Amino acid sequence: MSLSTIRSLWRNLLRKGEIERDLADEVRSYVELSTAQKMKAGLSETEARRAALVELEGVEQVKEQVREARAGYRFEVLLQDLRFAFRTLRKAPAFSSTVVLVLALGIGSTTLIFAIVNSVLLEGPPYPEAERIVTLWQRIPQEPRVSFSPKEFAEWQKQTQVFETLSFVVGTGFTISDRGDPELVIGRLVTPAMFQVLRTNPSLGRSFTESEANEHVVVLSHNLWRDKFGARTDVLGQSVTMNGEAYTVIGVMPETFAFEAPDAKLFVPASLASPIFAQHPDAHFLRVIGRLKAGVARQQLDAEVNLLGTRVDDPDDTASRRYFALGLKELTTGELRTPLLVLLSAVGFLLLIACANVANLTLARSSARQSEMAIRAALGASRPRLIAQLLTESILLASLGGAAGLAIAVWGLDLLRSFATQNVHELLRVRIDIPTLLFAFTVSALAGTLFGLGPAFSGSRGNFQGALKGATRSTNAAGRTRQILVFAEIAIAAVLLICSALMMRSFAALMGVDPGFRPADLVTANLVMTKERYAAAPTMIQFYRTSLDNVRKLPGVEAVGVVTHLPFGGNDWGNSFDVEGQTPPAGADYSAQIRPVSPGYFTTLGIPLKNGNDFTERDNENAPGVAVVNELVAQRFWPNESPIGKRIRYDKEWLSIVGVCGNIKHAKLDAESDMEIYVPYPQVPPAVMQFVGRDLNYVVRSSTPGAVSSEVRNAIRALDPQAVVKVNTMEALIRESTAQPRFRTWLIAIFSAFALTLACLGIYGVIAYLVTQRYKEIGIRLALGATRANILQLILGRTFKLATAGIAAGMVAAFFLSRFLASILFGIRTHDPLTFVAVPFALVVVALIAGYIPARRATRVDPVTSLRYE
Amino acid sequence: MSDKKSDLLQGTLDLLVLKALVAQPLHGLGVATRVNQITNGTFHPKPGSLFPSLHRMEEAGWLNAEWGESENNRRAKFYRLTRAGRRQLEAETRDWQRVSLGIAAALRA
């Protein structure tokens, strides 16, 4: 671009008026000179002038050609188009605001879901080269995912060839007692190598060195530092009392660090030499995570896993263990993939419907603008110019829709986050970031082009002569396009509605699952007996007895029981066990859930006792060992006889079965019940009690839950003022366990509602248009004796045909697509007949209602005026 | 009116216009006449293509435009070749010769 061109560009933009006058003068002067020339050749003045003008082929056309050749023309045109588009849209506020609103809903929803999908599925875990971070697990017949034991970890660490660093994590509770009220926080015991695996270092201070593996040092999470330590930079080197012992703070993790879960509030070093691991080399509670060496392929990893799996297994450990590796990303988001993709597809469909709707509106409007287009063409606008101008309007609308959509997405994200519970904590990580903005921008641009292109092309073509004369009849083609668009809208809406109906029924089935006990009116209180204050079994059992007695005596308490692993409380205890007289097949121990409970637990919870008796106070630590098993155990091992009196054992001592209770759901409503063995709390062996007996969960049945919960807390704290007591209700716990399915069902329901509304608007629009098209015809029919009812029938008949065509297509599509929902549907088949019949039926009714309004208007046509209608 | 058989490409028209202005400044109609003359009647550029060409070359700095008086005392806008324009003419002439030699060779083969 030369200096001269730049100067001209400047001049063209700023001195427009002057330049136009100059051009007009120049063209005029040309005509004069040409006329003079022709006169000299012998023509008369009028003939000469006429010839000169003919030769020019149109003054305005010539001027337009010059303008097109000027520097900065394109930019000027763009500005002009934008200004004009803005003015035009402002003059049609109903149309513009409807389009912007519809687009905003479509683009906003899509952007929101994309933001979630992006943060959760696409972005990996936020560690350098996170694809090399791998977790190791075992699978046994009873449990799909089991942690490692210290012995296995030690062996593995010695023999691995593919891992550059291997470390483990154990979750545990810490009571912080010297900073305000005593508070129980969940932390992690980690090997110092953990920080190399994640390649993330504290933002303040440092991480552990290998030599500190048994020292009392601690690294805080950002949130704990903020909440408990005042976010002060002088926190390093300070001491904090946890579980009765002094720890030194040596580091604080960055704010975005959320390993393994946001509830990990602090990190304490551990090594295999620590007593907790040395004393229980076969307990499976180590979560193993490691970083692979660079360049290790998946097959190499799998090969080593299979090989070492056979080596670290003890020959006498007959449980058939299969070892496998899971990438960190797979682990954290594996089960979210399908629901999120379903949501993304749903919202994509919604966007398509929105675009179809808007295209329809635009088409309707463009046919009304024929005369305007005709005048512009006459003034010298070429077809590309007209198309460009129409497209600018569409893109302007789409941009406004996109901007409004972004606002909706941001607002929607805030709304979702306020509903997010622990179970959907991934939502906390979601932000509207650059990729999401780019996505919103691209979607807006595509949407604008999509719905603008068709009308732009058809609007710039056409019989301008006729338009100038005043005839505004639209072509058949436009009408047909609109019907096809509505057909598509209805079909897509039908798919969306059928799928969301399936999901809603699935959720209803989930909520309707009988957990095996009565959750209503149940208050839960949780207490952790820390090692410092309850060193061994005797003190623990004593506290258990006294507190149970005290709580039982409280007013409003109808029944109370204690259990160490509360249903829906997030904990369980799986263990292998032996059955007297029945040996398990080689390589597969029997395994069940062991539940230490108090007498009265079954009655409090409402678990029916099918056979035998509950425990009593007499079943204490000095009495013979007893157990109550659930029906699954009874039917499995003693299908034809009573299990009462038979013996089982999970530790050294044989226990006699004294009762059989009903099965319950323990962890999730949609999971199968486990085999459960209940034992009296005081009879848990002292060595085992150290680990599994520290969690006391009181369940209290009361008709006044609110009053009772504070009473219970006070009663417990009266016995131990330092105790941290967390109170909740069973119903709340169960509700939390269904947070994720609830979340996605709600979202899809909202999208379907939008889609249905849009589809109805589409139907209304097209039928109204149809009626205007056939005004004359309707008038003639009425004049010839048709009744209002006949007309109504005629119009509704058209509506019916249009709707059923779309709904049928949607049903077929849904039939094929619903299989993708299989993994997230519970209690309902992907081709559930009731849904596939009821939803289309309801849709037809809704469609008929949508078409009813214009149909009724059709019946009110006055035959006389209609005949004059053009 | 241009001959149907010899529709001018924009670049070729530019070349002819530059050449037409070598001798003296001319107004629009004058350029059209001169081009007709020097091409022995083969081309007579229409205003619809001539004016855009003139204006574009003026913006590029190859021509200067000034209002003046025509031979019969009417106001007209005259275009004059600048030094840059002369250089452009030389360059385009060389190009054209190269191209036409190449095409001629192709046609002979």
Boltz contact constraints between the chains, C-beta under 6 A:
constraints:
  - contact:
      token1: [A, 2]
      token2: [B, 61]
      max_distance: 6.0
  - contact:
      token1: [A, 4]
      token2: [B, 60]
      max_distance: 6.0
  - contact:
      token1: [A, 4]
      token2: [B, 61]
      max_distance: 6.0
  - contact:
      token1: [A, 5]
      token2: [B, 59]
      max_distance: 6.0
  - contact:
      token1: [A, 5]
      token2: [B, 60]
      max_distance: 6.0
  - contact:
      token1: [A, 8]
      token2: [B, 59]
      max_distance: 6.0
  - contact:
      token1: [A, 26]
      token2: [B, 77]
      max_distance: 6.0
  - contact:
      token1: [A, 29]
      token2: [B, 75]
      max_distance: 6.0
  - contact:
      token1: [A, 29]
      token2: [B, 76]
      max_distance: 6.0
  - contact:
      token1: [A, 30]
      token2: [B, 28]
      max_distance: 6.0
  - contact:
      token1: [A, 30]
      token2: [B, 29]
      max_distance: 6.0
  - contact:
      token1: [A, 32]
      token2: [B, 74]
      max_distance: 6.0
  - contact:
      token1: [A, 33]
      token2: [B, 29]
      max_distance: 6.0
  - contact:
      token1: [A, 34]
      token2: [B, 29]
      max_distance: 6.0
  - contact:
      token1: [A, 36]
      token2: [B, 72]
      max_distance: 6.0
  - contact:
      token1: [A, 56]
      token2: [B, 47]
      max_distance: 6.0
  - contact:
      token1: [A, 57]
      token2: [B, 48]
      max_distance: 6.0
  - contact:
      token1: [A, 62]
      token2: [B, 47]
      max_distance: 6.0
  - contact:
      token1: [A, 62]
      token2: [B, 48]
      max_distance: 6.0
  - contact:
      token1: [A, 62]
      token2: [B, 51]
      max_distance: 6.0
  - contact:
      token1: [A, 65]
      token2: [B, 48]
      max_distance: 6.0
  - contact:
      token1: [A, 65]
      token2: [B, 52]
      max_distance: 6.0
  - contact:
      token1: [A, 66]
      token2: [B, 51]
      max_distance: 6.0
  - contact:
      token1: [A, 66]
      token2: [B, 52]
      max_distance: 6.0
  - contact:
      token1: [A, 66]
      token2: [B, 55]
      max_distance: 6.0
  - contact:
      token1: [A, 69]
      token2: [B, 52]
      max_distance: 6.0
  - contact:
      token1: [A, 69]
      token2: [B, 55]
      max_distance: 6.0
  - contact:
      token1: [A, 69]
      token2: [B, 56]
      max_distance: 6.0
  - contact:
      token1: [A, 71]
      token2: [B, 59]
      max_distance: 6.0
